[in-house]
């Protein structure tokens, strides 16, 4: 059942939101005149992240005391333009209910291993929806101190873990070192990063007794847009980022290959024809091995026009790499391609980076080692950590460098398995 109708969402925005009145007004869309039937959705101007960022969070948010409280959810993308959205709750999609009923974890002891801003919005938004049953214990781990987090897990006898896929994988050996049996973990709530076959298989082998729910969501939305579980072998076969589509809380459209969503909820910043920027493919008829009886599924690809990419616990940014390469003008042109792949190796996740650069003269082994050295020393791959640190920790493999004299422009290329379903489409 849909939470509210499309018309109700539009009326809500038009009545209460100065932001929407102005945004639609400037584009000559007047709901009373232009929206009569659901098919008129197509007439509504498309909203982008830039439109949301053009005003402050407070200015574009409808806040009402009947929602009780709002929690600021922060997009952890680039530092330049973090998008803040207020959410009163995080609606539980029907797929989540379906999996929870199968697992029936009572007496939950939940460890949330997410950054503070995310964790607060997630926990507070989940409470009114009873993601965790009353009587549950909820603890917030410290992502920069996994040993401490493992101690906390042990004390509360954690059986439910909320984490990014790469963090769940990094956390497993530390829990084991601490003497905490991974078989105690019955439920994994995995979100925040694109998945690869390597991450999915590692999570499965490290947490053999856990039912895992993988969530596709973003800061702006009041519920997960796509979900799958460790029971969805059929979906995994379609693609590592294939999910059951949440058609209950959202209306999805595909416009120029990108997802445009309408959230059927009265949220502080209503989302009506919001272009998420995500490349998606929707398959209408799909029977999944998990037994869920709604048949629309979605394959999620990389975001269009993004100049950064987050995966494996790291963020790779075009500008940052360019800046380092520009320090070697006598050797290389600033253009580059950074190819990222993930593989599972000895129970660990390896992030493989291959950098293709355009040499000024003929490349030499000296040039290769110079480029490698300066990138390791100067390129940040998290907010505070350098590439060198990640390599020393064994989280990123030593950088591979190759040359291409025809290279034009700079880009980050996500793992092939993530972009492959979209290859044919691009050629059209
Ligand atoms: Zn499934």
Boltz pocket constraint, residues with backbone or C-beta under 6 A from the ligand:
constraints:
  - pocket:
      binder: B
      contacts: [[A, 228], [A, 229], [A, 231], [A, 232], [A, 233], [A, 235], [A, 244], [A, 288], [A, 289], [A, 290], [A, 291], [A, 292]]
      max_distance: 6.0
